[in-house]
Amino acid sequence: MKLKRTLFIFALVFVSAMTYAQTSNNVWRDLSEVTYKIGEDDFGELYIPVFSDKIKKLEGKVVEADGYIIPFEGMFKPEHIILSSLPLAECFFCGSGGPETVMEVMMKNPIKYTSKRVRVRGKLTLNDKDPEKLMYIVVDAEILN
């Protein structure tokens, strides 16, 4: 009986860990389910994000995302970074990625720049109103590695 209970607890922990790993590792995949509509502002035409229901369910939730810090010359702020799911040569600002591959990250504590892949955790907010900001913003973030 004790063995069955131990196996059941082990299976439950394993399934929970797998579920957590699948959701936390796939945040970029979930965020890629965005479409766009064309709108206008004082400067002309712009693309306005239309978030899928899956993305809307993530708003206000704590998410984990891994990626690369995008270093803007003279603009790196240790408490406000841009994180790209793609390496620098492929990121939205530098290469072939779309706007869904980057996010603004507001850190709880300042960090040092690194060209290595980093992982952050924080609360996701969605932005479809302010064209001066990215559409994905993570606040109260901390670095995990």
DSSP file (Angstrom, degrees, kcal/mol; ACC not computed):
  #  RESIDUE AA STRUCTURE BP1 BP2  ACC     N-H-->O    O-->H-N    N-H-->O    O-->H-N    TCO  KAPPA ALPHA  PHI   PSI    X-CA   Y-CA   Z-CA
    1    1 A M     >        0   0    0      0, 0.0     4,-2.2     0, 0.0     5,-0.2   0.000 360.0 360.0 360.0 -41.8    0.0    0.0    0.0
    2    2 A K  H  >  +     0   0    0      1,-0.2     4,-2.2     2,-0.2     5,-0.1   0.869 360.0  52.9 -64.1 -36.4    2.8    2.4    0.9
    3    3 A L  H  > S+     0   0    0      2,-0.2     4,-2.7     1,-0.2    -1,-0.2   0.902 108.2  50.3 -65.7 -42.1    4.5    1.7   -2.5
    4    4 A K  H  > S+     0   0    0      2,-0.2     4,-2.6     1,-0.2    -2,-0.2   0.920 111.5  48.1 -62.0 -43.9    1.3    2.5   -4.4
    5    5 A R  H  X S+     0   0    0     -4,-2.2     4,-2.4     2,-0.2    -2,-0.2   0.910 112.3  48.9 -64.5 -41.1    0.9    5.8   -2.5
    6    6 A T  H  X S+     0   0    0     -4,-2.2     4,-2.6     2,-0.2    -2,-0.2   0.918 112.5  48.0 -63.4 -44.6    4.6    6.7   -3.2
    7    7 A L  H  X S+     0   0    0     -4,-2.7     4,-2.7     2,-0.2    -2,-0.2   0.893 111.2  51.1 -63.5 -39.7    4.2    5.9   -6.9
    8    8 A F  H  X S+     0   0    0     -4,-2.6     4,-2.5     2,-0.2    -2,-0.2   0.928 111.7  46.5 -63.1 -45.2    1.0    7.9   -7.0
    9    9 A I  H  X S+     0   0    0     -4,-2.4     4,-2.6     2,-0.2     5,-0.2   0.915 112.7  50.5 -63.7 -43.0    2.7   10.9   -5.4
   10   10 A F  H  X S+     0   0    0     -4,-2.6     4,-2.6     1,-0.2    -2,-0.2   0.929 111.5  47.9 -59.8 -45.2    5.7   10.5   -7.7
   11   11 A A  H  X S+     0   0    0     -4,-2.7     4,-2.7     2,-0.2     5,-0.2   0.904 111.7  50.4 -62.7 -41.4    3.4   10.4  -10.8
   12   12 A L  H  X S+     0   0    0     -4,-2.5     4,-2.4     2,-0.2    -2,-0.2   0.924 112.2  46.3 -63.6 -44.9    1.5   13.5   -9.6
   13   13 A V  H  X S+     0   0    0     -4,-2.6     4,-2.6     2,-0.2    -2,-0.2   0.909 113.1  50.6 -63.1 -42.4    4.7   15.5   -9.0
   14   14 A F  H  X S+     0   0    0     -4,-2.6     4,-2.4    -5,-0.2    -2,-0.2   0.931 111.8  46.1 -62.3 -47.2    6.0   14.4  -12.4
   15   15 A V  H  X S+     0   0    0     -4,-2.7     4,-2.5     2,-0.2    -1,-0.2   0.908 113.2  50.2 -63.8 -41.6    2.8   15.4  -14.3
   16   16 A S  H  X S+     0   0    0     -4,-2.4     4,-2.5    -5,-0.2    -2,-0.2   0.916 111.3  48.6 -62.5 -42.8    2.8   18.7  -12.4
   17   17 A A  H  X S+     0   0    0     -4,-2.6     4,-2.7     2,-0.2    -2,-0.2   0.899 111.6  49.5 -64.1 -40.7    6.4   19.4  -13.3
   18   18 A M  H  X S+     0   0    0     -4,-2.4     4,-2.4     2,-0.2    -2,-0.2   0.909 111.2  49.1 -65.4 -41.6    5.8   18.5  -17.0
   19   19 A T  H  X S+     0   0    0     -4,-2.5     4,-2.2     2,-0.2    -2,-0.2   0.927 113.1  47.2 -63.2 -44.5    2.7   20.8  -17.1
   20   20 A Y  H  X S+     0   0    0     -4,-2.5     4,-2.9     1,-0.2     5,-0.3   0.925 112.2  49.9 -62.2 -44.8    4.7   23.6  -15.5
   21   21 A A  H  X S+     0   0    0     -4,-2.7     4,-2.0     1,-0.2    -1,-0.2   0.891 110.3  50.5 -62.3 -39.8    7.7   23.1  -17.9
   22   22 A Q  H  X S+     0   0    0     -4,-2.4     4,-0.8     2,-0.2    -1,-0.2   0.909 115.5  41.1 -67.0 -41.1    5.4   23.1  -20.9
   23   23 A T  H  < S+     0   0    0     -4,-2.2     3,-0.3    -5,-0.2    -2,-0.2   0.920 117.7  45.2 -74.7 -41.4    3.7   26.3  -19.9
   24   24 A S  H >< S+     0   0    0     -4,-2.9     3,-0.7     1,-0.2    -2,-0.2   0.848 114.9  47.3 -73.3 -31.4    6.7   28.2  -18.8
   25   25 A N  H 3< S+     0   0    0     -4,-2.0     3,-0.3    -5,-0.3    -1,-0.2   0.676 109.9  54.1 -81.0 -16.4    8.9   27.2  -21.7
   26   26 A N  T 3X  +     0   0    0     -4,-0.8     4,-2.7    -3,-0.3     5,-0.2   0.176  67.2 111.4-105.7  18.3    6.3   28.0  -24.3
   27   27 A V  H <> S+     0   0    0     -3,-0.7     4,-2.6    37,-0.3    -1,-0.2   0.901  81.0  50.8 -61.1 -38.6    5.5   31.6  -23.4
   28   28 A W  H  > S+     0   0    0     -3,-0.3     4,-1.0     2,-0.2    -1,-0.2   0.900 109.9  50.4 -64.6 -38.4    7.0   32.9  -26.6
   29   29 A R  H  4 S+     0   0    0      1,-0.2     3,-0.5     2,-0.2     4,-0.3   0.927 111.9  47.6 -63.8 -43.8    5.0   30.4  -28.6
   30   30 A D  H >< S+     0   0    0     -4,-2.7     3,-1.5     1,-0.2    -2,-0.2   0.912 110.5  52.0 -62.3 -42.1    1.8   31.5  -26.9
   31   31 A L  H 3< S+     0   0    0     -4,-2.6     3,-0.3     1,-0.3    -1,-0.2   0.680  95.9  69.9 -70.0 -16.6    2.7   35.2  -27.5
   32   32 A S  T 3< S+     0   0    0     -4,-1.0     2,-0.9    -3,-0.5    -1,-0.3   0.599  74.7  88.0 -76.1  -8.4    3.2   34.5  -31.2
   33   33 A E    <   +     0   0    0     -3,-1.5    19,-0.6    -4,-0.3     2,-0.3  -0.148  64.4 119.8 -83.8  42.4   -0.6   34.0  -31.6
   34   34 A V  E     -A   51   0A   0     -2,-0.9     2,-0.2    -3,-0.3    17,-0.2  -0.823  42.3-168.7-106.7 146.2   -1.1   37.7  -32.2
   35   35 A T  E     -A   50   0A   0     15,-2.2    15,-3.3    -2,-0.3     2,-0.4  -0.706  14.2-131.1-120.8 178.5   -2.6   39.3  -35.3
   36   36 A Y  E     -A   49   0A   0     13,-0.3     2,-0.3    -2,-0.2    11,-0.1  -0.968  10.3-161.2-135.6 147.6   -2.7   42.9  -36.3
   37   37 A K  E     -A   48   0A   0     11,-2.5    11,-3.4    -2,-0.4     2,-0.5  -0.916  31.6-112.3-119.2 155.0   -5.3   45.4  -37.6
   38   38 A I  E     +A   47   0A   0     -2,-0.3     9,-0.2     9,-0.2     2,-0.2  -0.740  44.6 161.1 -91.3 129.5   -4.3   48.6  -39.4
   39   39 A G  E     -A   46   0A   0      7,-3.4     7,-2.5    -2,-0.5     2,-0.3  -0.668  26.7-125.1-130.1-173.0   -5.0   51.8  -37.6
   40   40 A E  E     +A   45   0A   0      5,-0.3     5,-0.2    -2,-0.2     2,-0.2  -0.985  20.5 173.9-139.2 149.9   -3.9   55.4  -37.8
   41   41 A D  E >   -A   44   0A   0      3,-2.5     3,-1.4    -2,-0.3     5,-0.0  -0.682  58.7 -70.7-133.6-165.7   -2.4   58.0  -35.5
   42   42 A D  T 3  S+     0   0    0      1,-0.3     3,-0.1    -2,-0.2    -2,-0.0   0.711 131.8  49.4 -63.8 -19.5   -1.1   61.6  -36.1
   43   43 A F  T 3  S-     0   0    0      1,-0.3     2,-0.3     0, 0.0    -1,-0.3   0.446 118.3 -99.8-101.7  -1.4    1.9   60.2  -37.9
   44   44 A G  E <  S+A   41   0A   0     -3,-1.4    -3,-2.5     2,-0.0    -1,-0.3  -0.891  71.3   3.7 124.0-153.0    0.1   57.9  -40.3
   45   45 A E  E     +A   40   0A   0     -2,-0.3     2,-0.3    -5,-0.2    -5,-0.3  -0.423  58.9 172.2 -76.7 143.1   -0.7   54.2  -40.6
   46   46 A L  E     -A   39   0A   0     -7,-2.5    -7,-3.4    -2,-0.1     2,-0.5  -0.989  33.5-113.3-148.0 157.2    0.3   51.7  -37.8
   47   47 A Y  E     -A   38   0A   0     -2,-0.3    -9,-0.2    -9,-0.2   -11,-0.0  -0.801  27.2-158.3 -92.9 127.4   -0.3   48.1  -37.0
   48   48 A I  E     -A   37   0A   0    -11,-3.4   -11,-2.5    -2,-0.5    80,-0.1  -0.914  20.5-120.8-107.1 126.1   -2.4   47.5  -33.8
   49   49 A P  E     -A   36   0A   0      0, 0.0     2,-0.5     0, 0.0   -13,-0.3  -0.382  17.2-159.2 -68.3 141.9   -2.0   44.2  -32.1
   50   50 A V  E     -A   35   0A   0    -15,-3.3   -15,-2.2    -2,-0.1     2,-0.3  -0.967  18.7-144.4-119.0 109.9   -5.1   42.0  -31.7
   51   51 A F  E     -A   34   0A   0     -2,-0.5   -17,-0.2   -17,-0.2   -20,-0.1  -0.547   9.9-126.2 -82.9 136.5   -4.4   39.5  -28.9
   52   52 A S     >  -     0   0    0    -19,-0.6     4,-2.6    -2,-0.3     5,-0.2  -0.241  29.9-104.9 -69.0 165.9   -5.7   36.0  -29.0
   53   53 A D  H  > S+     0   0    0      1,-0.2     4,-1.9     2,-0.2     5,-0.1   0.869 122.8  57.1 -60.9 -36.1   -7.8   34.6  -26.1
   54   54 A K  H  > S+     0   0    0      1,-0.2     4,-0.6     2,-0.2    -1,-0.2   0.911 109.6  44.3 -61.6 -42.3   -4.8   32.5  -25.1
   55   55 A I  H >> S+     0   0    0    -22,-0.2     3,-1.3     1,-0.2     4,-0.8   0.918 109.8  55.1 -68.4 -43.0   -2.7   35.7  -24.8
   56   56 A K  H >< S+     0   0    0     -4,-2.6     3,-0.7     1,-0.3    -1,-0.2   0.846 102.4  57.8 -59.3 -33.5   -5.4   37.6  -23.0
   57   57 A K  H 3< S+     0   0    0     -4,-1.9    -1,-0.3     1,-0.2    -2,-0.2   0.732 102.0  56.4 -68.8 -21.3   -5.5   34.8  -20.4
   58   58 A L  H X< S+     0   0    0     -3,-1.3     3,-2.3    -4,-0.6    66,-0.4   0.683  79.6 112.5 -82.0 -18.8   -1.8   35.5  -19.7
   59   59 A E  T << S+     0   0    0     -4,-0.8    66,-0.2    -3,-0.7     3,-0.1  -0.324  87.2  11.2 -61.4 131.9   -2.3   39.1  -18.9
   60   60 A G  T 3  S+     0   0    0     64,-3.6    -1,-0.3     1,-0.3     2,-0.2   0.348 105.0 116.6  83.7  -6.1   -1.6   39.8  -15.2
   61   61 A K  S <  S-     0   0    0     -3,-2.3    63,-2.5    63,-0.2     2,-0.5  -0.602  74.3-107.0 -92.1 154.7   -0.1   36.4  -14.7
   62   62 A V  E     +B  123   0B   0     61,-0.2     2,-0.3    -2,-0.2    61,-0.3  -0.709  46.3 179.7 -79.8 126.2    3.5   35.7  -13.7
   63   63 A V  E     -B  122   0B   0     59,-3.1    59,-2.1    -2,-0.5     2,-0.4  -0.855  22.9-139.2-124.9 160.4    5.3   34.3  -16.8
   64   64 A E  E     +B  121   0B   0     -2,-0.3     2,-0.4    57,-0.2   -37,-0.3  -0.971  22.7 177.2-118.4 138.0    8.9   33.2  -17.4
   65   65 A A  E     -B  120   0B   0     55,-2.2    55,-2.8    -2,-0.4     2,-0.3  -1.000  13.2-156.7-140.2 138.4   10.7   34.0  -20.6
   66   66 A D  E     +B  119   0B   0     -2,-0.4     2,-0.3    53,-0.2    53,-0.2  -0.865  37.4 104.5-112.5 152.7   14.2   33.3  -21.8
   67   67 A G  E     -B  118   0B   0     51,-2.6    51,-3.1    -2,-0.3     2,-0.4  -0.975  60.9 -56.3 171.6-159.9   16.0   35.3  -24.4
   68   68 A Y  E     -C   84   0B   0     16,-2.9    16,-2.7    18,-0.3     2,-0.4  -0.912  40.6-120.3-119.2 137.3   18.7   37.8  -25.2
   69   69 A I  E     -C   83   0B   0     45,-0.5    14,-0.2    47,-0.4    19,-0.1  -0.617  26.2-138.1 -73.9 129.1   19.1   41.3  -23.9
   70   70 A I        -     0   0    0     12,-2.6     2,-0.9    -2,-0.4    12,-0.4  -0.814  14.6-146.4 -91.6 114.8   19.1   43.8  -26.8
   71   71 A P        -     0   0    0      0, 0.0     2,-0.6     0, 0.0    10,-0.0  -0.718   9.2-163.2 -88.0 109.6   21.7   46.4  -26.2
   72   72 A F    >>  -     0   0    0     -2,-0.9     3,-3.0     1,-0.1     4,-0.8  -0.819  36.7-104.6 -89.0 123.6   20.7   49.8  -27.6
   73   73 A E  T 34 S-     0   0    0     -2,-0.6    -1,-0.1     1,-0.3     0, 0.0  -0.209  99.7  -5.7 -53.7 123.3   23.9   51.9  -27.8
   74   74 A G  T 34 S+     0   0    0      1,-0.1    -1,-0.3     2,-0.0    -2,-0.0   0.478 123.6  81.8  73.5   1.5   23.9   54.4  -25.0
   75   75 A M  T <4  +     0   0    0     -3,-3.0     2,-0.3     2,-0.0    -2,-0.2   0.399  50.0 127.4-120.1   1.7   20.4   53.3  -24.0
   76   76 A F     <  -     0   0    0     -4,-0.8     5,-0.1     2,-0.0    37,-0.1  -0.449  35.6-172.5 -65.3 122.9   21.0   50.2  -21.9
   77   77 A K  B >   -D   80   0B   0      3,-0.7     3,-1.6    -2,-0.3    34,-0.0  -0.978  21.3-144.3-116.6 121.7   19.2   50.7  -18.6
   78   78 A P  T 3  S+     0   0    0      0, 0.0    33,-1.8     0, 0.0     3,-0.2   0.650 101.0  43.2 -62.8 -14.4   19.9   47.9  -16.0
   79   79 A E  T 3  S+     0   0    0      1,-0.2    28,-2.0    31,-0.2     2,-0.3   0.444 116.7  45.7-108.6  -1.5   16.3   48.2  -14.7
   80   80 A H  E <  S+DE  77 106B   0     -3,-1.6    -3,-0.7    26,-0.2     2,-0.3  -0.837  74.5 166.6-143.6 100.1   14.5   48.4  -18.0
   81   81 A I  E     - E   0 105B   0     24,-2.5    24,-3.0    -2,-0.3     2,-0.5  -0.717  35.0-129.2-115.5 162.5   15.6   45.9  -20.7
   82   82 A I  E     - E   0 104B   0    -12,-0.4   -12,-2.6    -2,-0.3     2,-0.5  -0.964  26.4-160.6-107.1 125.9   14.4   44.7  -24.0
   83   83 A L  E     -CE  69 103B   0     20,-2.9    20,-2.1    -2,-0.5     2,-0.4  -0.919   3.6-164.4-110.5 131.5   14.4   40.9  -24.2
   84   84 A S  E     -CE  68 102B   0    -16,-2.7   -16,-2.9    -2,-0.5    18,-0.2  -0.919  21.6-147.2-114.3 139.5   14.3   39.1  -27.5
   85   85 A S  S    S+     0   0    0     16,-2.8    17,-0.1    -2,-0.4    -1,-0.1   0.677  87.8  62.0 -73.3 -15.8   13.4   35.4  -28.0
   86   86 A L  S    S-     0   0    0     15,-0.5   -18,-0.3   -18,-0.1    -2,-0.1  -0.771  97.8 -95.3-110.4 153.0   15.9   35.4  -30.9
   87   87 A P    >>  -     0   0    0      0, 0.0     3,-2.1     0, 0.0     4,-0.9  -0.206  49.9 -95.2 -59.5 160.7   19.7   36.0  -30.9
   88   88 A L  G >4 S+     0   0    0      1,-0.3     3,-0.9     2,-0.2     6,-0.2   0.830 122.7  56.3 -49.0 -44.3   20.7   39.6  -31.8
   89   89 A A  G 34 S+     0   0    0      1,-0.2    -1,-0.3     6,-0.1     7,-0.2   0.687 117.2  35.8 -67.2 -16.6   21.3   38.9  -35.5
   90   90 A E  G <4 S+     0   0    0     -3,-2.1     7,-1.9     5,-0.2    -1,-0.2   0.411  90.3 120.4-114.1  -0.4   17.7   37.7  -35.9
   91   91 A C  S XX S-     0   0    0     -3,-0.9     4,-3.3    -4,-0.9     3,-0.6  -0.097  77.6-101.8 -69.8 167.9   15.8   39.9  -33.4
   92   92 A F  T 34 S+     0   0    0      6,-0.3    -1,-0.1     1,-0.3    10,-0.0   0.850 121.3  43.4 -55.8 -40.3   13.0   42.2  -34.4
   93   93 A F  T 34 S+     0   0    0      1,-0.1    -1,-0.3     5,-0.1    -4,-0.0   0.717 127.9  27.1 -80.5 -20.5   15.2   45.3  -34.4
   94   94 A C  T <4 S-     0   0    0     -3,-0.6    -2,-0.2    -6,-0.2    -1,-0.1   0.595 125.3  -9.1-119.8 -15.6   18.1   43.8  -36.2
   95   95 A G  S  < S-     0   0    0     -4,-3.3    -5,-0.2    -5,-0.1    -4,-0.1  -0.216 101.2 -30.6-150.9-124.6   17.0   41.0  -38.4
   96   96 A S  S    S+     0   0    0     -7,-0.2    -5,-0.2    -2,-0.1    -4,-0.2   0.505  84.1 109.6-102.5  -6.4   14.0   38.8  -39.3
   97   97 A G        -     0   0    0     -7,-1.9    -2,-0.1    -6,-0.3    -6,-0.0  -0.246  60.1-126.4 -71.6 160.6   11.9   38.5  -36.2
   98   98 A G    >   -     0   0    0      1,-0.0     3,-2.1    -5,-0.0    -6,-0.3  -0.448  34.0 -92.6 -97.2 175.6    8.5   40.1  -35.7
   99   99 A P  G >  S+     0   0    0      0, 0.0     3,-1.0     0, 0.0    36,-0.2   0.695 121.1  68.3 -63.7 -17.9    7.3   42.4  -32.9
  100  100 A E  G 3  S+     0   0    0      1,-0.2   -67,-0.1   -68,-0.1   -69,-0.1   0.517  88.5  67.0 -77.3  -3.5    5.9   39.4  -31.1
  101  101 A T  G <  S+     0   0    0     -3,-2.1   -16,-2.8   -69,-0.1   -15,-0.5   0.337  96.8  59.8 -98.6   6.1    9.5   38.2  -30.5
  102  102 A V  E <   -E   84   0B   0     -3,-1.0     2,-0.3   -18,-0.2    34,-0.3  -0.946  57.2-177.5-133.0 154.6   10.5   41.0  -28.1
  103  103 A M  E     -E   83   0B   0    -20,-2.1   -20,-2.9    -2,-0.3     2,-0.4  -0.995  28.2-119.8-147.4 149.6    9.2   42.3  -24.8
  104  104 A E  E     -Ef  82 137B   0     32,-2.6    34,-3.1    -2,-0.3     2,-0.5  -0.722  29.8-160.2 -83.2 139.5   10.0   45.2  -22.5
  105  105 A V  E     -Ef  81 138B   0    -24,-3.0   -24,-2.5    -2,-0.4     2,-0.8  -0.974   9.4-159.4-128.4 118.9   11.1   44.0  -19.0
  106  106 A M  E     -E   80   0B   0     32,-3.4    35,-2.6    -2,-0.5   -26,-0.2  -0.865  22.8-146.9 -96.9 108.2   11.0   46.2  -16.0
  107  107 A M  E     - f   0 141B   0    -28,-2.0    35,-0.2    -2,-0.8    33,-0.1  -0.456  16.0-143.1 -79.7 144.8   13.4   44.6  -13.5
  108  108 A K  S    S+     0   0    0     33,-3.4    34,-0.1     1,-0.2    -1,-0.1   0.891  95.2  22.6 -65.9 -40.9   12.9   44.7   -9.7
  109  109 A N  S    S-     0   0    0     32,-0.5    -1,-0.2   -31,-0.1    34,-0.1  -0.966  97.8 -98.4-128.6 143.6   16.6   45.1   -9.3
  110  110 A P        -     0   0    0      0, 0.0     2,-0.3     0, 0.0   -31,-0.2  -0.239  40.8-158.9 -58.8 147.8   19.2   46.4  -11.8
  111  111 A I        -     0   0    0    -33,-1.8     2,-0.3   -34,-0.0    -4,-0.0  -0.820  17.3-110.7-123.6 165.4   21.1   43.8  -13.8
  112  112 A K        -     0   0    0     -2,-0.3     2,-0.1     1,-0.1     0, 0.0  -0.752  39.9-104.1 -94.0 144.7   24.4   43.7  -15.7
  113  113 A Y        +     0   0    0     -2,-0.3     2,-0.3   -37,-0.1    -1,-0.1  -0.398  43.5 174.3 -65.4 141.5   24.3   43.4  -19.4
  114  114 A T        -     0   0    0      2,-0.1   -45,-0.5    -2,-0.1     4,-0.1  -0.988  35.2-146.4-144.0 148.7   25.3   40.0  -20.8
  115  115 A S  S    S+     0   0    0     -2,-0.3   -27,-0.2   -47,-0.1     2,-0.1   0.466  76.0  97.8 -90.4  -2.3   25.3   38.6  -24.3
  116  116 A K  S    S-     0   0    0      1,-0.1   -47,-0.4   -48,-0.1    -2,-0.1  -0.448  90.9 -86.9 -82.7 159.3   24.3   35.2  -23.0
  117  117 A R        -     0   0    0     -2,-0.1     2,-0.3   -49,-0.1   -49,-0.2  -0.421  50.4-168.3 -63.7 135.9   20.8   33.9  -22.9
  118  118 A V  E     -B   67   0B   0    -51,-3.1   -51,-2.6    -2,-0.1     2,-0.4  -0.841  14.5-142.0-123.8 163.1   18.9   34.9  -19.7
  119  119 A R  E     -B   66   0B   0     -2,-0.3    25,-3.5   -53,-0.2    26,-0.6  -0.995  19.2-173.7-127.7 131.8   15.7   33.9  -18.1
  120  120 A V  E     -BG  65 143B   0    -55,-2.8   -55,-2.2    -2,-0.4     2,-0.4  -0.875  11.0-157.4-123.9 156.8   13.3   36.3  -16.4
  121  121 A R  E     +BG  64 142B   0     21,-2.2    21,-2.2    -2,-0.3     2,-0.3  -0.999  34.5 117.9-133.5 131.6   10.1   36.0  -14.4
  122  122 A G  E     -B   63   0B   0    -59,-2.1   -59,-3.1    -2,-0.4     2,-0.5  -0.969  62.4 -63.2-172.1-177.4    7.5   38.7  -13.9
  123  123 A K  E     -BG  62 139B   0     16,-2.3    16,-2.8    -2,-0.3     2,-0.4  -0.712  48.2-133.2 -89.1 127.6    3.9   39.8  -14.4
  124  124 A L  E     - G   0 138B   0    -63,-2.5   -64,-3.6    -2,-0.5     2,-0.4  -0.629  22.7-176.9 -83.5 131.2    2.8   40.2  -18.1
  125  125 A T  E     - G   0 137B   0     12,-3.2    12,-2.4    -2,-0.4     2,-0.4  -0.960  17.9-137.0-121.8 147.9    0.9   43.2  -19.2
  126  126 A L  E     - G   0 136B   0     -2,-0.4     2,-0.5    10,-0.2    10,-0.2  -0.824  12.0-161.5-105.9 142.3   -0.4   43.7  -22.7
  127  127 A N        +     0   0    0      8,-2.6    -2,-0.0    -2,-0.4     6,-0.0  -0.953  31.5 145.1-128.1 112.3   -0.1   47.0  -24.7
  128  128 A D  S    S+     0   0    0     -2,-0.5    -1,-0.1   -80,-0.1     7,-0.1   0.185  74.6  55.1-122.7  13.2   -2.3   47.7  -27.7
  129  129 A K  S    S+     0   0    0      1,-0.2    -2,-0.1   -81,-0.1     6,-0.1   0.784  91.2  62.9-112.2 -43.0   -2.7   51.4  -27.0
  130  130 A D    >   -     0   0    0      1,-0.1     3,-1.7     4,-0.1    -1,-0.2  -0.781  53.4-170.4 -98.9 105.0    0.8   53.1  -26.8
  131  131 A P  T 3  S+     0   0    0      0, 0.0    -1,-0.1     0, 0.0     4,-0.1   0.598  83.8  68.5 -70.1  -8.1    2.8   52.8  -30.0
  132  132 A E  T 3  S+     0   0    0      2,-0.1     2,-0.3     0, 0.0    -2,-0.0   0.569 100.0  56.1 -83.2  -9.3    5.9   54.1  -28.1
  133  133 A K  S <  S-     0   0    0     -3,-1.7     2,-0.1     1,-0.1     4,-0.1  -0.797  93.5 -99.4-119.0 161.7    6.1   50.9  -26.1
  134  134 A L        -     0   0    0     -2,-0.3    -4,-0.1     2,-0.1   -31,-0.1  -0.359  32.1-118.5 -73.8 161.7    6.3   47.3  -27.1
  135  135 A M  S    S+     0   0    0    -36,-0.2    -8,-2.6   -33,-0.1     2,-0.5   0.729 100.4  55.2 -78.2 -20.3    3.1   45.2  -27.0
  136  136 A Y  E     + G   0 126B   0    -34,-0.3   -32,-2.6   -10,-0.2     2,-0.4  -0.964  66.0 175.2-115.1 126.6    4.5   42.8  -24.3
  137  137 A I  E     -fG 104 125B   0    -12,-2.4   -12,-3.2    -2,-0.5     2,-0.5  -0.995  14.3-160.7-131.8 126.5    5.7   44.3  -21.1
  138  138 A V  E     -fG 105 124B   0    -34,-3.1   -32,-3.4    -2,-0.4     3,-0.3  -0.935  16.1-168.2-108.3 125.7    6.8   42.3  -18.1
  139  139 A V  E     + G   0 123B   0    -16,-2.8   -16,-2.3    -2,-0.5   -32,-0.1  -0.728  62.3  22.8-114.1 162.2    6.9   44.2  -14.8
  140  140 A D  E    S+     0   0B   0     -2,-0.3   -33,-0.2   -18,-0.2    -1,-0.2   0.885  88.4 173.1  51.8  43.4    8.3   43.4  -11.3
  141  141 A A  E     -f  107   0B   0    -35,-2.6   -33,-3.4    -3,-0.3   -32,-0.5  -0.466  22.2-167.0 -87.1 152.3   10.7   41.0  -13.1
  142  142 A E  E     - G   0 121B   0    -21,-2.2   -21,-2.2   -35,-0.2     2,-0.3  -0.974  25.5-115.0-132.5 150.3   13.6   39.1  -11.6
  143  143 A I  E     - G   0 120B   0     -2,-0.3   -23,-0.2   -23,-0.2   -25,-0.0  -0.661  19.7-164.5 -85.4 140.0   16.4   37.3  -13.4
  144  144 A L              0   0    0    -25,-3.5   -24,-0.1    -2,-0.3    -1,-0.1   0.583 360.0 360.0-102.8 -13.0   16.5   33.6  -12.8
  145  145 A N              0   0    0    -26,-0.6   -25,-0.1     0, 0.0    -1,-0.1   0.395 360.0 360.0-134.0 360.0   20.0   32.7  -14.0
